[in-house]
Amino acid sequence: MIHSSLRMKFTSEKLPEAGEILCSLVERIRVSQGCMGSDVYQHLLEPDVLLFEEWWDNHADFERHLRSGLYQRVILVIEMAKEYPVVKFSEIAQTTGLETVEKSRRDLLPASEL
């Protein structure tokens, strides 16, 4: 799985437009072949920061997406940013959920507390 993360800071004038564009893209990206999810968030501690994330099943679909017209619109939003964005593409081999927390905490408890 490939995780794509863009952290972008905007001026107060550009933030609403950038958010609107990214929100409109999320729904369209989510139905793209190989897309496992896409979201946009506004940072609670830094309200002028937006985080745009995508999860892709494989490299071929992700690379096709990077060449697409939809991603061209993402690039236009990047160009609206006040500062150079933080861009990260991560390859994830395995994911787990709450069971990892439960196992870790269970392993720490003495047998008498189980």
Secondary structure by P-SEA (a helix, b strand, c coil): cbbbbbbbbbcccaaaaaaaaaaaaaaaaaacccccccccccccccccbbbbbbbbccaaaaaaaaacaaaaaaaaaaaacccccbbbbbbbcccccaaaaaaaaaaacccccc
